[in-house]
C-alpha cells in the first residue's frame, strides 16, 4: 500500500467525521427540549425590570475610588443611627434669657439691685459682679489688699582700686584699640605688651576693663 492511498483514506475519514458532527448538532438543536412559554416571558420581564435601592430609586453601582488601605474599591457605607432633637424651653434652662425677655417695672428693677444674692431666675456669673450689683452678701468680707514688697536697688558698681592716679586708663584703652586694628598674628602680642605696660605697674589686674585677673 502506497503512502498516497493512506493519505487519501485519512482525509476521507476526517471529512466524514466533520460532516457527521455538523449533522448531529443540527439534529440535537431541532429535537432538544423546549422551555415553557411562561418561563420565557418571566425571564424577559426580569431582564427589562431595573434594580431598585432601599429608597425605591434605580440602583447605580458606585464607581471605585482609593480606599484608606491604598487599594481601589467601593468604600463601605457607615452604619446609620437614630437621633432626634429634644424640645426644651430656653427660659427653663437659661434663666438670664427669661429675665431679659420679661418686662419689669421700676420697683422690680430696684429690688433686683438691692438684693444680696440673685434668685435662680436672676442674673448669674459675671452679671453679678459690679459696683452696685450686690455681689457681696452680708456674711462675706471685702477683698483684702495684697502687700507688695519693693526689691532693694542693685548695688553700685565697685570702683577699681588703682591707687590715686587713674589718668593712664584712657591711654591704655587707646593702645588696646590700636592693637585690635593690627593683623591676626600681631594682635595678641601687642595687646599683652600694652597690658604689661599699664596693668602691672598700676596694680590693676582684675579691676580695670582690659586687665584680666591673674
C-alpha positions in Angstrom: 0.0 0.0 0.0 1.5 3.3 -1.1 1.6 6.5 1.1 -0.7 8.2 -1.4 -3.5 5.8 -0.7 -3.0 6.1 3.1 -3.2 9.9 2.9 -6.4 9.8 0.9 -8.1 7.4 3.4 -7.1 9.7 6.3 -8.5 12.8 4.5 -11.8 11.0 3.7 -12.1 9.9 7.4 -11.6 13.5 8.6 -14.2 14.9 6.2 -16.7 12.2 7.1 -16.3 12.9 10.9 -16.7 16.7 10.4 -19.9 16.2 8.3 -21.3 13.7 10.8 -20.7 16.1 13.7 -22.5 19.0 12.0 -25.4 16.9 11.2 -25.6 15.5 14.7 -25.6 19.1 16.1 -28.4 20.3 13.9 -30.5 17.2 14.9 -29.9 17.9 18.6 -30.9 21.6 18.2 -34.1 20.7 16.3 -35.1 17.9 18.6 -33.9 19.2 22.0 -36.3 20.1 24.9 -38.0 23.5 24.7 -38.6 26.0 27.6 -42.1 26.7 28.7 -43.6 29.9 27.2 -44.4 31.3 30.6 -40.8 30.9 31.8 -39.6 32.7 28.7 -41.9 35.6 29.4 -40.8 35.8 33.1 -37.1 35.9 32.2 -37.6 38.6 29.6 -39.6 40.7 32.0 -37.0 40.3 34.7 -34.3 41.5 32.3 -36.2 44.6 31.5 -37.0 45.5 35.1 -34.5 47.9 36.7 -32.9 47.1 40.1 -34.1 49.4 42.8 -32.3 50.5 46.0 -33.7 50.9 49.5 -35.3 54.3 48.6 -37.1 52.8 45.6 -34.8 54.6 43.1 -32.9 52.8 40.3 -29.7 51.4 41.8 -26.5 52.7 40.3 -23.3 50.9 41.1 -20.8 53.4 42.7 -17.6 54.0 41.0 -14.4 52.6 42.7 -12.2 55.0 44.5 -9.0 54.9 46.5 -9.5 53.4 49.9 -7.7 54.1 53.2 -5.6 50.9 52.8 -4.3 52.1 49.4 -6.5 49.8 47.3 -9.1 50.7 44.7 -12.7 49.7 45.6 -16.1 50.8 46.8 -16.0 52.0 50.5 -18.4 50.5 52.9 -21.3 52.7 54.0 -21.3 53.8 57.6 -23.8 52.4 60.0 -26.8 54.6 60.5 -28.1 55.7 63.9 -31.3 57.1 65.1 -31.2 60.6 66.5 -33.7 63.3 67.3 -33.8 66.8 68.8 -35.2 67.1 72.2 -37.5 70.1 72.5 -36.6 72.2 75.6 -37.7 75.6 76.6 -34.9 78.2 76.7 -36.5 80.1 79.6 -36.5 77.0 81.8 -32.8 76.1 81.3 -31.3 79.6 80.8 -32.6 82.0 83.5 -30.9 85.1 82.0 -32.9 84.7 78.8 -36.2 84.6 80.8 -35.1 87.7 82.7 -34.1 89.6 79.6 -37.3 88.7 77.8 -39.6 89.8 80.7 -40.7 93.4 81.1 -40.0 94.5 84.7 -41.4 97.6 86.4 -39.2 100.2 88.1 -39.9 98.7 91.6 -38.9 95.2 90.4 -35.6 96.6 89.0 -34.9 98.4 92.2 -35.5 95.1 94.2 -33.1 93.3 91.9 -30.3 95.9 92.5 -30.7 95.8 96.3 -30.9 92.1 96.9 -27.7 90.5 98.1 -27.9 87.2 96.2 -29.7 86.6 93.0 -32.5 84.0 92.7 -32.3 81.0 90.3 -34.3 83.1 87.7 -32.0 86.1 88.0 -28.5 87.1 86.8 -25.7 84.6 87.1 -21.9 84.5 86.6 -20.2 87.7 85.6 -23.5 89.6 85.6 -23.4 89.6 89.4 -20.1 91.5 89.6 -20.3 95.3 89.7 -20.0 98.3 92.0 -23.7 98.3 92.7 -24.8 94.8 91.7 -24.8 93.5 95.3 -22.2 90.8 94.6 -21.2 90.6 98.2 -23.6 89.2 100.8 -23.8 90.2 104.4 -21.6 87.4 105.6 -18.8 87.9 103.0 -15.8 90.1 103.7 -14.2 92.7 101.4 -11.2 91.7 99.3 -8.0 92.2 101.4 -5.2 94.3 99.8 -2.0 92.4 98.9 1.3 93.7 100.2 3.9 94.1 97.5 7.5 94.2 98.7 9.6 96.5 96.6 13.0 94.9 96.0 16.1 96.9 97.1 18.1 98.7 94.4 21.0 96.9 92.9 24.4 97.5 94.5 26.5 100.1 92.9 29.4 99.1 90.6 32.6 98.7 92.5 35.2 101.4 91.9 38.5 99.9 90.8 41.2 100.3 93.4 44.1 101.5 91.2 45.6 104.0 93.5 45.3 107.7 93.4 46.3 108.0 89.7 43.9 106.8 87.0 44.9 109.1 84.2 46.6 106.2 82.4 43.4 104.3 81.7 42.3 106.4 78.7 45.8 105.9 77.2 45.6 102.2 77.9 42.3 101.9 76.2 43.6 103.7 73.1 46.5 101.4 72.8 44.3 98.4 73.1 42.1 99.8 70.3 45.1 100.4 68.2 46.2 96.7 68.7 42.8 95.5 67.6 43.4 97.1 64.2 46.6 95.0 63.5 46.8 91.6 61.9 45.6 88.3 63.3 49.1 87.2 64.4 50.3 90.6 65.7 47.2 91.4 67.7 47.7 89.1 70.8 51.4 90.1 71.4 50.5 93.8 71.0 47.6 93.6 73.5 49.7 91.8 76.1 52.5 94.3 75.7 50.0 97.1 76.5 48.6 95.2 79.5 52.1 94.5 80.9 52.9 98.2 80.4 49.9 99.6 82.2 48.2 96.9 84.3 51.3 95.7 86.1 52.8 99.0 87.3 49.4 100.3 88.4 48.2 97.1 90.2 45.1 97.0 88.0 44.8 93.3 87.3 41.1 92.2 87.5 40.0 95.8 88.4 40.1 97.7 85.1 38.4 96.7 81.8 41.1 95.1 79.6 43.2 93.9 82.5 42.2 90.3 83.3 42.7 88.6 86.6 45.9 86.8 87.0 
